[in-house]
């Protein structure tokens, strides 16, 4: 699975929500007692599986048609410095 194809059409806000949800994956595995005495050493690193699970919940919030309108607007009125 390629992350790019899985997130095609996601806005910056959608990607932020995806990353935040994936980052919570390791914390969700801990019991309440462990959370009360949270130690960074006891939290595993974020993994690809965390992102795969988050992709099941976090979806693109902008339709492809709306995204195309933004792209056209940006090419006409957007930043011309590049």
PyMOL commands that set and color helices and strands:
alter all, ss='L'
color gray80, all
select helices_A, chain A and resi 3-6+12-23+25-28+32-36+40-42+48-55+64-77
alter helices_A, ss='H'
color red, helices_A
deselect
rebuild
show_as cartoon
